[in-house]
Amino acid sequence: MKAKTFAQLAVLTLVACTLASGFQQSVRKPTPPTPAPIVKGVQTLTILVSAGKYSPSYISVKKGVPVSLIFKGGKNMGCGSVIEFKSLTLKQSVKEGKTVTFKFVPKKAGEIAFACPMNMYRGKVIVK
């Protein structure tokens, strides 16, 4: 009987810890987008593809100003080596130590998502 009670208590403790952890993550403030600085009239930013993420993964740009996003291949890229902007019908692959560049002009405010084909690596361009 004591073993059963102990097991139940252990399960309840695990559930409580899991819920508390999820609550903490849900109340954290999201990372603000990284602004793409304007260099010679083009909003330019380099994004590292490495270890399961794009860094930075949230970028802010101004509408109507040309954008140049340079993705640099790092270590352990996995499926993240293929970057796709579905709404812009742009897709390229990057190799470790190399770069690929996406160029576009955002025409309206909103969000432009980018991701790997498996949607495991994700990011957004926030157009203001």
NORTADA-V678537 format. One record per pair of residues at least 6 apart in sequence whose ideal C-beta (glycine too) atoms are under 6 Angstrom apart, sorted by the first residue. I is the first residue (numbers start at 1). J is the second residue. D is the distance in whole Angstrom. If there is no record, write none. Layout:
BEGIN
i-><I;I>
j-><J;J>
d-><D;D>
END
This chain:
BEGIN
i-><33;33;33;33;34;34;35;36;36;36;36;42;42;43;43;43;44;45;45;46;46;47;47;48;48;48;49;49;49;49;49;50;50;51;54;54;57;58;59;60;61;61;61;62;63;63;63;66;67;68;68;69;70;70;71;71;71;72;73;73;73;73;79;79;79;80;80;81;81;82;82;82;83;83;84;85;87;88;90;92;94;106;109;109;110;111;111;112;113;114;115>
j-><58;59;60;126;56;59;60;43;45;59;61;66;68;61;65;67;68;59;69;70;72;54;71;55;72;74;71;73;74;77;80;74;75;76;121;123;123;124;125;126;67;125;127;128;106;109;127;105;104;101;103;102;99;101;83;94;100;99;94;95;96;98;116;118;120;116;121;93;94;93;116;117;92;114;91;114;112;104;102;100;100;127;127;128;127;124;126;125;124;123;122>
d-><4;6;4;5;4;5;5;4;4;6;5;5;5;5;5;5;5;6;6;4;6;5;5;5;5;5;6;5;6;5;5;3;6;5;6;4;4;6;5;5;5;6;6;6;5;6;5;5;6;6;5;5;5;5;5;5;5;5;4;5;5;5;4;5;6;5;4;6;5;5;6;5;6;6;4;5;6;6;6;4;5;4;5;6;6;5;6;4;5;5;5>
END
